[in-house]
Structure formats: C-alpha cells, structure tokens
C-alpha cells in the first residue's frame, strides 16, 4: 500500500490531504489546504503562500489518479468546494445533515448540492465499501477533539489491503486523540499505520496542560495496544515546541511527522511565522548628518543667482 501525504502542517500548510494506492485503486483523502489568516497577529508569509500553491498543485495532480475521494468533515483545510477533484468519482463524505452545525453544515450542504449528478455521492458515516484491491470502513462520527467540543464531529477511515495484511487508519482532527471514545475506536481498528492530528498544544493555555497530557497518554495507549506506526501532524506541529513537547511520543521511535514519512525535514511555517516576517523587515536606515549649506548656495543649485 502506498501512502503519500500531499500537504501537511509539517510541509508548510494547514492540511492532512493524503493519497493512498493499492493495486489499481487510488483514494484521495481530505483534499483541502489552507493557511491560518492570523498567527502572532501576522498574516501569512510569502513562504506560506508559496507552500500553499505547491500543496494545491499536488492535490490536483493526484486527484486525477484517484477513483475514490473521502471527506472527513467540512473545515476548509480538509475539503475543497471546487468540484473538479470530485467529478466522476465515488465520493464518501460526512453527512452534512448529521451531527454538523453552523458553517460546516452550510459548506457541506453546498458541496453536496454542487456534486449532485456529477459524482457518485455517499453519506459515509459508519459505512464503507469494498473495491477489487481495498476494503474501506468509516467510523461513526467522532469528537473533533474532546467530548462535547463545539467544533463538531469528524469521520475516521480504515483502508485495508487484505492481500498484504496492511491496515491504514486516517483519523483527521481527533487531536491526539483527546477523546477516549476515539482512542478506543482506533485500537479496535488494529492499524498497521495510523495518520492523525496530534494534540493541539499550540492552544495549551486555553485547553489546559492536563488535556494535552491526556491526549499524549491516549496515543501511547493506542501504540501499546496495536504496535502500529504513527504519522502525527496537523495541530501538533503548530506548536513551536513540538519537537520537545511530544518527546514521550517521538522517543518510541514509532511516531513521525508527515514530512519525515516522505524523507523530508519538517517545515512548520505557521509556527515560524513571526521569524519569517522578522527576516524580511528591513532595519531602519541610519540618519546621515546633513552638512550646513548657506542659503545663497541652495538658491544657486535651484537655478537662482547668488548675491
């Protein structure tokens, strides 16, 4: 099974877009990518805009190879409103009428309206399907972070290749997982590779240290129970301290970023936005002391006549 992260926070943008391929079957997962409109009180840097263009180009290129598309929820870093990457494909997407509220519900309903008659659209919640090469199983709605979160619910996806004995589980914004319910579902799936959003320690001041530590404990429990390999990215690498804050996970040797999965060095540009902007700000120009020039000489320089 080929697992290719197309865009990720460790690759410079907010995204978990992924392409999975087994045999002749290609699957595009969460084909969205965005930038945080403000971080440290600053807009996106030029480096981030360039990374976003590269990310969107990769997603568009791999969309042409995919027969199936999966959408876990309707935050804009996880789906595209442009129908181009869905048309003519089998689309498994979060039901926009079930456990979805606010802007997510409006976005989901708008996408479903656009795709009617242009794609084979299926409400994915708790469902699945089988292809010649893969078995797809979708979770029931899981909390977008902790139980009771106002951010709503997301779907996780298990992609199994029975011939190779591989089980790839994609769990987008479970954030750690912060929810013990989400952790139990992940263990039940027995993944060989798990890709998930890590604990959102960049907002630890708001959530509390105990919540972040609980998310770390939950992921350690998944690791111990399944022995899987983990790609942890997204919310986790928005923290400038991510390399030390999650030492208990990195030290297992089985947890890496999406960039590391590709053999690349992480480039968490959002977490570095303050430094990126600082690098392009020009230092103030030193004031040069002016020399006194008599008034009559100044007049002559302007074409006047000195007396």
N, C-alpha and C positions, 0 to 999 in steps of 0.2 A: 504494500500500500504506500503510495506517495502522498506525503503531507507537506503542503507548501504554504507557509504564511505569506500572504501577498502584501499586507500592510499591517502595521502594529505600532504601539507606542514606543517600543524599542527600536523601531525603524523610522521614528520621527513624526508620526501622526496618530490621532485617536482612531483606532480601528482594531478589529480582530479578523479581517477578511482572510479567508483561507480557501485553498483549492485542494481537493482530495481526489485521487485517481487510483482505481484498481481495475486491472484488465482494460476493457474498452469503456468503462464507465467513469465519467468526470462529474464531480459535485462541487458547486461553488457555494460557500457558506458565508453569510453575513457580509454582502458586498457593499459595505459603506465605509467612508473615511471622512473625517472632519478635523478641524483644528479648534482648540479652545479659543473663544472670542477674546477672553482676557485671562491673563495669568500674571501675578505680581503687579497687577494694574497696567499691564502692557499688552498690545495687540500681537498677533503672530509675527514672527521674524521672517526675513526673506528666506532663510534656510528652511523654515517650516513650510512656506508656500511652495518651495521647490520640491520638498519631500511629498507634499500632498499631490502635486502634479504627477510625480513618478508613481505614487500609490494608485491613483486613479487610472493611469495608463496600464499598470499591471493588472488591475482588476478587470478592465475592459478586455485586455488581451486574453486572459484566462477564461473570461465569460464565454468566449467563442468556442472553447473546448468542452464546456460543461453541458450535460444533458439535464441535470437536476440543479435546483437552487433552493437553499434553505435560509429562512429569515427567522431569527430567534425572538426578535422584538423590534419595536419601531422607534428606537432612539436613532438619531441621524448618523451616528458613527457605525451603525450596524445594517443599514439598508440604503438603497438608492430609490429615489422617487422616479427617476428616469426609467422608463420601461424597457430600454434597449437590452439590458442584460437578463431580462426575464422572458421576452417574447419567444414563443415557440418551444419553451422548455416546461418541464414539470416543476412547479413551484410549491414547496412545502413551507407554509408561513404561519406565524402566530395568528390565531383567530382574532380579528380586530373587535369582535363583539363580546369576548370573554376575558374577564379579568384584565381589561385595558381601560384606562381612563385618560381624560384630558387630551393633550396634544398628541400623545401616542395613538389614541383611538382615532383621532381625525386623520393623522398621517396614514394609519393602516387602512382605514376605510377608503381614503383617496387612492391608495395604491391598488387595492382590490378593484375599485371602480375602473381604473385605467386598464387593468390587465384582463378584465372580462372579455372573453372571446379571443384574446391574444396569447394566452398561456393556459396550461392545464393547472389550475389553481386549487390547492387543497388546504383546508384548515389542519394544521399539523399537530395541535395539542393532543398528546397521548397517543398519537397514531404512528404510522410507519409504512414502509413498503419494501419490496424485495426486487432487485434487479438481477441480471444474469451474474453479476460479479459481487454485489454488495447486499447486505441487509441493513436497512435504516430503521431505527427505533427512536421515537421522540418522547421526551419526558412529559408528564403533566406540568402545568405552569409552576415554576419555582420562584421563590422570592428574589427580587433584584437587590441582593444584599441581605439584610436581616429580616426576620419575620415582621410583618406589619409595616414595611417600608412604603412610603408614598410613591416610590419610583416604580411600583407595579411588579409585574412578573415576566419571566423570560422562559424560553424553552431550551432545553439541552438536547443534544443529538448524539446517538450512538451509531457509529458506522462500523459494521463488522464484515470482515472478509473471512468467511468460513474455511476457505481453502488454505489460507495462510495462518489461520488462528489469531489474526490481529483484530483488536477492538479499539478503535479511536473514538474517544468521547470529547465532544466540543461543548463546553459549558460557559457561555459568554459572560454575562455580568453577575455571576453568583458571588463575586467579590471575596474570594478566599478559599472555601465558601464561608460566609458569615452565618448562614443558616445551617442548623444541624439536620434539617429535613433534606436540604440539598446535598449535604455530605453523605447522608445515608443512601440517597439515590445514586450518587456517584460510585459508592462502594458496591452497591448492588449490580452495577453495570460491568464490573470486573474489567476496567480498561487496561490495555497494554500501554497506550499513550493517552494522556489527558491534556487538553488545552483549555485553560480557564483564565478568567480575570482574577488577579491576585488581590490581597487585602488592600483597601484604599487608604493607606497610611498617610497619603498627602493631605487628607482631611481628618487626621487622627485627633486634632484638637477638638473637632466637632463631635466625632463618634466616641472618643474616649480610648485610652490605651487598652482597657480590658477587652473591648470589642475587637481590636486588631489582633491582640494576643489569642483571643478565642478563634479567630479565623485561621491563624497560623496553626493552632492546635488541631483544628478540623482538617486542614490539609495534611498535616503529619499523620492523622488517623487514616485518611484515605491512602496515603503512601504505605503505611504499615499493613493495611488490610489487603491491598491489591498488588503491591510491588511494582506499580506502574512507573513509567517515565512521565514527567510533567513539564509542559510548556506553560510557564506562568508569566503573564504580561499584562498589558492594558492598565488598569488602575494602579497596579503595584509599582510600575516604573515611572509614574508621575511624581513620585517622591524622590527628591534629590539624594536621599539617604538609602535608596532601595538596596544597594549592594551590602549595606551593613544592617539595615532594619530587618531584613529577612535572612540573616545569617543562619538561623536554625533550619531553614529550608535549603539554602544553597549548599550547606555542609553535608547534606545527604548524598550529594553527587548525582541526584536523580531529578533535580529541578533546574531548568534553564529558561532563558528568555526566548522569544521568537527569533530575535536576531541570532542568538547562539545556535539555535536549531538550524539556521541557514549557514552557519560557519562565519558569521559576521560579528563585529563589535557593536554593542548596543549604542544607539544614538537617540537617547530620550530627549528630544529637542524641547518639548514643552517644559520639562523640569529645568532645562538650562536657559530658558527664555531670557531671564534677567541678564545672564552673562553674554548671550548672543547680542542683545541690544547694547550692552555696555561696550562691546567690541567695535560697534560701528559708530558710536558717538564720537565726534571729533573733539579733541581737547580745546579749551579756549585759546584763542590766538593771543600771544603776548603783545601788550601795548608797547609800541615803539615811541620813545620820547621824541616829540616834534622839535625841530630847530626853529628858533625865532627868525622870522623873515620880515624885514621892515615893510611897512605898508606900501611905500612907493615902488618897491621891487615887485610886490604882489600885483600891483596895478599894471606894471610893465609886462608881466607874464601874461596878463589877460588882454594885452594889446593896447593898454593905456600908455601914457607918456609920463615918465618920471620927471619930477621937477628938480 
